[in-house]
Every structure is written in structure tokens, then in C-alpha cells.
Amino acid sequence: MGLFDKRKTEQSIEEQEPEHLSLNDADAEKAVKTEKEGFFKRLVGGLTKTRDQLSESLNQIFHGHSELDDDFYDELEEVLIMADLGLETTDRIITDLKRRVKEYKIKEIEPCRELLSGIIRDQMMVDDSAYDFEEQTTVMLIIGVNGVGKTTSIGKLAAQYKKRGKKVLIAAGDTFRAAAIDQLKTWAERAGVEIIAQQEGSDPAAVIYDAVQAAKARHVDILLCDTAGRLHNKKNLMDELAKMRRIIEKEYPEAHCETLIVLDGSTGQNALEQAKQFREVTDLNGIILTKLDGTAKGGIAIAIQAELDVPVKYIGVGEKIDDLQRFDPSRYVEALFADFTVRSEIEMLIEEDNDSWK
């Protein structure tokens, strides 16, 4: 399967013709199924570079060793670290693999294929309750540094919520860039939702205050708030985020406040470091992982969720509105390890082991 064409800039996205965002009720179920299947195909395509690199290395290890010795585990550890899973996450995976090998009395290497992918899938599972906020009155603070796809993620989420019958409002809280305000206005028009915005240089907290008042008055289901994306190590930026959250909690206590950080998956460990620094100053409820199409660093999704204990809730693999979807760990692992895993008798043991923990 070929790689995606080079990603266009956010500006070029705004220049495209608006898509039709509404569907007849009779076609809704079919459209959702088609959309999910189409997204999975794009995910498989987007992870081609990561999958090729990872599968080739893993297959060499599994074909190059005849027993489960220290050399096997050491080489496996090296491959996982090189795939951007990171040292801490890799150590957890190797430890769990050794435990299951001992528990299931496995003597040969081949059954470990399914064990390995199963362990990784288990580490990435997202509880269904993670999306409860979508059915509540919610204010969503979308944070992250410039260039990660924050503006487009807000636009895509707004369009998807609107299509599902939600009343959506956008707040242009990044007042430090005129381009951010203009882009959000374009997305709001494209999605058919209202936006609260002020002039460039306005007080971001004031924009959020006005948006909260408007959300209450208009009985909005979901208020999506953009925030400034300047360098994450600047104290004044973090103070602004804290001020926004205080305003939301004080002025709109009945609403659920959901803070999602947008990370560029193509930056690998840098994305993980950004999330760690943001988490030092604000609570994180979830992660939006973007730009996974064509990257060789797709393994970072595993590391981010495992090390931060913050769920990846949405992933993006392209430019279109429906190229940002809920994160499905099983599908992700399937796309990542499609050329490596095989079905084996050990799968029954894995399922029994998982059931015992429920």
C-alpha cells in the first residue's frame, strides 16, 4: 500500500471547498460504518512506514533466534525503543512478556508474536467512560504548541459533533495570532457552528468568559476553546491556561471541563516531552494525536499513553473532516503490526488471562 501524498498546510485546507456535513437519518448508520472502515484503511496506509520498519526488525528477531534467551529479549527491547516506544514503556512490555511466557510455560519463540501485540494492545485500551463528556454539557480546552494541528482538530471535532446533532460553539482563545482567529472562523463557517472571537491581541481569558456566557445563554452542548500555542515552557502561557480553567469552573460549574492536548505524532519523543511539560501545570483528560499519516514514528502513541497514564482519545491521519476519529486501540495495533502478527493457539490463553482481570 502506498504512502499518502505530502500533507498540505493548514492554510491550504482552509481554501478547500466545504464538504457536506449533514446526512439523512435513514443513511446515518450506513454512513457511520462506511466512515469507520474508510478511516481504518487510511490508518493502515498512514502507518505503512512505521509498520514496515517495525515488522521487518521484529521478523528478523523472531526468525533469527531459536530460544527465548537474554539475547532475544535484549534485541526485542532495542527494536521497540527504536520504534519510539521509549525506555519506560518498552521495559513494561518486556517485563509483562516474560511474565506471560513463564505463566503459560512457553518454550518456543513463535507464540510470542501474538503475546507481544496483545500486551501492547492491553496497555493502550481506553475505557468507554473516557467519552462520557461527549454526551454531557462540556467545555473543552484544546491546548498544545503551535503547528501540531490544534486549529484543524477543533474544526473537525466541531463538524463531527454538529453532524451528530450537538449544538456546538467555538471560542477563538488564541488571540496572539490573527491567522488562528481567521482559520477558526473559516472552520466554524464550514462546520455550520457559531464562534466567539475578538481582535488579535485581546485578553484570551476575556474571550473564554464571553464564550462561556454565550454557551449558557444559547444552551450549547459543547464549547470548544482554542488556546495560545506559544512555547510550552513560558510561564505566562501556563498562567493563562490556569486562568481560563478558573473562569470556566467559576462561571459554568454545571458544565464538565475537558482538557485535551494536541500532539504531533510525527515528532516522536518530542511530543511525549511536550505532554509531560503541559501536565506539570494543568490536568490533562486526554490526547489528540495528529499527523500520523506517513510517519515512521507511529509507535509514539503507545509510549504516550503508557507513560502519561492519559488516554489517547482521538487520532488524525489526514486533512479531511472525517480524518480525525476516536482512538481504537485494537484497530491501531492491528494496523501497526499487520505484517508481523499471526494467529496462534496462544491467543486463547491471552483471552483467558484478560478475562480473569475483568
C-alpha positions in Angstrom: 0.0 0.0 0.0 1.5 3.4 -1.0 2.2 6.3 1.3 0.0 9.3 1.4 0.9 12.3 -0.6 2.8 15.0 1.3 0.5 16.8 3.8 -0.8 20.2 2.7 -0.5 23.1 5.0 -3.3 24.2 7.3 -3.8 27.3 5.1 -4.4 25.1 2.0 -7.0 23.1 4.0 -9.0 26.3 4.7 -9.0 27.1 1.0 -10.8 23.8 0.0 -14.4 23.8 -0.8 -16.7 23.0 2.2 -17.9 19.4 2.5 -21.5 18.4 3.0 -21.8 17.7 6.7 -25.4 16.5 7.1 -26.9 13.2 6.3 -30.5 11.9 6.2 -31.4 9.8 9.2 -32.0 6.7 7.0 -28.4 6.9 5.8 -26.8 7.7 9.1 -26.0 4.1 10.2 -24.6 3.1 6.9 -22.5 6.3 6.7 -21.0 5.8 10.1 -20.0 2.2 9.2 -18.5 3.4 5.9 -16.7 6.2 7.6 -15.1 3.9 10.2 -14.0 1.4 7.6 -12.6 4.2 5.4 -10.7 5.7 8.3 -9.2 2.3 9.2 -7.9 1.9 5.6 -6.4 5.4 5.9 -4.8 4.5 9.2 -3.3 1.3 7.8 -1.9 3.4 4.9 -0.7 6.2 7.2 1.2 3.8 9.4 2.9 2.0 6.4 6.3 3.5 7.1 6.2 2.7 10.8 4.8 -0.8 10.2 7.4 -1.7 7.5 10.2 -0.6 9.8 8.9 -2.3 12.9 7.7 -5.5 11.2 11.0 -6.1 9.4 13.0 -5.7 12.6 10.7 -7.9 14.6 10.6 -10.6 11.9 14.4 -10.7 11.8 14.4 -11.2 15.6 11.8 -14.0 15.5 13.5 -15.7 12.6 17.0 -15.2 13.9 16.5 -16.8 17.4 15.7 -20.4 18.3 15.1 -19.9 22.0 13.8 -17.4 24.5 17.1 -16.3 25.9 18.6 -13.0 27.1 19.8 -12.1 23.6 16.3 -12.4 22.2 14.8 -10.1 24.9 17.7 -7.6 24.5 17.2 -7.4 20.7 13.5 -7.1 21.1 14.0 -4.3 23.7 16.2 -2.4 21.2 13.7 -2.7 18.4 10.8 -1.3 20.5 12.9 1.6 21.8 13.9 2.5 18.2 10.2 2.4 17.2 9.7 5.3 19.6 8.0 3.3 22.4 10.6 4.7 24.8 12.6 3.1 27.5 9.9 3.1 30.3 7.2 1.7 28.1 9.5 -0.9 26.5 10.6 -2.1 29.9 6.9 -2.6 30.9 6.3 -4.6 27.8 9.3 -6.8 28.1 8.6 -7.5 31.8 5.0 -8.4 31.0 6.1 -10.6 28.1 8.5 -12.5 30.4 5.8 -13.0 33.0 3.3 -14.4 30.5 5.9 -16.7 28.9 6.6 -18.1 32.3 3.0 -18.3 33.3 1.9 -20.1 30.0 5.1 -22.3 30.1 6.1 -21.2 26.6 9.3 -22.7 25.3 9.3 -21.6 21.7 9.6 -18.1 20.2 6.8 -18.1 17.6 3.8 -17.9 20.1 5.3 -14.7 21.5 4.2 -12.8 18.3 0.6 -12.7 19.4 1.6 -12.3 23.1 3.6 -9.2 22.2 0.8 -7.5 20.2 -1.7 -8.4 22.8 0.3 -6.9 25.6 0.7 -3.6 23.7 -3.0 -3.6 22.9 -3.8 -4.0 26.6 -1.6 -1.1 27.6 -3.4 1.2 25.1 -7.0 0.3 26.0 -9.3 3.3 26.5 -12.3 2.8 28.8 -15.7 3.7 27.2 -16.3 6.2 30.0 -13.5 8.3 28.6 -16.0 9.7 26.1 -18.9 10.4 28.5 -18.2 14.1 28.2 -19.5 14.0 24.6 -23.0 13.3 26.0 -22.7 16.0 28.7 -22.7 19.8 28.7 -19.0 20.2 28.2 -16.4 22.9 27.8 -13.3 21.6 26.0 -10.0 23.3 26.4 -7.8 22.4 23.5 -4.1 23.0 24.2 -0.8 22.4 22.6 2.1 24.2 20.9 1.8 25.9 17.5 2.0 23.7 14.5 0.6 20.5 15.9 -2.8 20.8 14.2 -4.8 22.4 17.0 -6.9 24.7 14.9 -7.8 22.0 12.4 -8.6 19.5 15.2 -11.1 21.9 16.7 -12.7 22.4 13.4 -13.0 18.7 12.7 -14.4 18.0 16.1 -16.9 20.8 15.8 -18.1 19.4 12.4 -18.4 15.9 13.8 -20.3 16.9 16.9 -22.6 19.1 14.8 -23.3 16.2 12.5 -24.3 14.1 15.5 -26.9 16.7 16.4 -25.0 18.6 19.1 -25.2 22.3 19.5 -21.6 23.5 19.2 -19.9 26.8 19.9 -16.2 27.7 19.2 -14.1 30.2 21.2 -11.1 31.7 19.5 -8.9 31.9 22.6 -5.6 32.1 20.7 -5.6 35.9 20.3 -1.9 36.1 19.7 -2.1 35.0 16.1 -4.5 36.7 13.7 -4.2 33.6 11.5 -5.5 31.4 14.2 -8.6 33.5 14.6 -9.2 33.6 10.8 -8.7 29.9 10.4 -11.2 29.1 13.2 -13.7 31.4 11.6 -13.3 29.5 8.4 -13.8 26.2 10.1 -16.8 27.5 12.1 -18.4 28.5 8.8 -17.5 25.3 7.2 -18.9 23.2 10.1 -22.0 25.4 10.4 -21.4 26.4 14.0 -21.1 29.8 15.8 -17.9 31.3 17.0 -17.0 33.8 19.7 -13.9 35.8 18.7 -12.3 39.2 19.4 -9.5 41.1 17.8 -5.9 40.0 17.7 -4.1 40.9 21.0 -7.3 40.7 23.1 -7.2 39.1 26.5 -7.6 35.4 25.9 -9.4 34.9 29.2 -11.9 37.6 28.3 -12.7 35.6 25.1 -13.3 32.5 27.2 -15.5 34.4 29.6 -17.7 35.8 26.8 -17.9 32.3 25.2 -19.0 30.7 28.5 -21.7 33.3 28.9 -22.9 32.7 25.3 -22.8 28.9 25.8 -25.0 29.2 28.8 -27.5 31.6 27.2 -27.7 29.6 23.9 -27.9 26.2 25.7 -24.8 24.9 23.9 -23.9 21.2 24.3 -20.2 21.5 23.6 -18.0 24.6 23.8 -14.6 24.1 22.0 -12.0 26.6 23.2 -8.8 27.3 21.3 -5.8 28.4 23.3 -2.5 30.1 22.6 0.2 27.7 21.4 3.4 29.6 22.1 6.4 27.8 23.6 5.2 25.5 26.3 8.0 26.4 28.8 6.8 30.0 29.1 5.3 30.7 32.5 2.9 33.3 31.2 1.3 30.8 28.8 0.7 28.3 31.6 -0.7 31.1 33.8 -3.2 31.9 31.0 -4.3 28.3 30.8 -4.9 28.2 34.6 -6.9 31.5 34.4 -9.1 30.1 31.6 -9.9 27.0 33.6 -10.7 29.0 36.7 -13.1 31.1 34.7 -14.8 28.0 33.3 -15.1 26.4 36.8 -16.4 29.6 38.4 -18.8 30.8 35.7 -20.0 27.4 34.4 -19.8 25.0 37.3 -22.5 22.8 36.0 -20.5 22.0 32.8 -17.9 19.3 32.6 -14.4 20.8 31.7 -12.4 18.5 29.5 -8.7 19.4 28.7 -7.3 17.8 25.6 -3.7 18.3 24.4 -3.0 18.1 20.7 0.3 16.4 19.8 2.0 16.0 16.5 2.7 12.2 16.2 5.4 12.7 13.6 7.7 14.3 16.2 8.0 11.2 18.2 9.6 11.6 21.7 9.3 15.4 21.4 5.5 15.0 21.5 5.8 13.0 24.7 8.0 15.6 26.3 5.5 18.4 25.4 2.7 16.5 27.1 4.8 15.9 30.2 5.6 19.6 30.5 1.9 20.6 30.0 0.8 18.1 32.6 3.1 19.7 35.2 0.8 22.8 35.1 -2.6 21.6 34.1 -4.7 18.5 34.4 -5.0 16.5 31.1 -8.1 14.5 30.4 -6.9 13.1 27.0 -4.8 13.4 24.0 -5.4 14.2 20.3 -2.7 12.7 18.3 -2.4 14.2 14.8 -0.3 13.8 11.6 0.1 10.1 11.8 -0.2 9.7 8.1 3.2 8.8 6.5 5.2 9.0 9.7 7.8 6.4 10.9 7.1 7.3 14.5 3.7 5.7 14.9 4.9 3.8 17.9 4.8 7.1 20.0 1.1 6.6 20.6 1.9 3.5 22.7 4.6 5.4 24.7 2.4 8.5 25.3 -0.5 6.6 26.7 1.6 4.2 28.8 4.0 6.7 30.3 1.5 9.5 31.0 -1.5 7.4 32.0 -3.5 9.8 29.9 -5.7 8.2 27.2 -5.3 8.9 23.5 -8.9 9.8 22.7 -8.6 10.9 19.0 -6.1 10.3 16.2 -5.7 12.1 12.9 -4.4 10.6 9.7 -5.2 13.3 7.1 -6.7 16.5 6.0 -10.4 15.8 5.7 -13.0 16.4 8.3 -13.5 12.7 9.0 -9.7 12.0 9.2 -9.9 12.7 12.9 -11.6 9.8 14.8 -12.0 8.2 18.2 -8.9 6.2 19.1 -9.5 2.4 18.7 -6.5 0.6 20.3 -7.4 -2.8 18.7 -7.5 -1.3 15.3 -4.4 0.7 15.9 -2.4 -2.3 16.9 -3.8 -4.2 14.0 -2.7 -1.5 11.6 0.7 -1.3 13.3 1.5 -5.0 13.4 -0.4 -6.2 10.4 2.7 -7.7 8.7 4.1 -9.2 11.9 1.4 -10.9 14.0 0.0 -14.4 13.3 -3.0 -16.2 14.8 -1.9 -18.9 17.2 -3.1 -21.2 19.9 -1.7 -18.8 22.5 -4.5 -16.4 21.7 -6.9 -18.5 23.7 -4.6 -18.2 26.7 -4.4 -14.4 26.2 -8.1 -14.1 26.2 -8.5 -16.2 29.3 -5.8 -14.1 31.0 -7.6 -10.9 30.1 -11.0 -12.2 31.2 -9.5 -13.1 34.6 -8.8 -9.4 35.2 -12.3 -8.2 34.4 
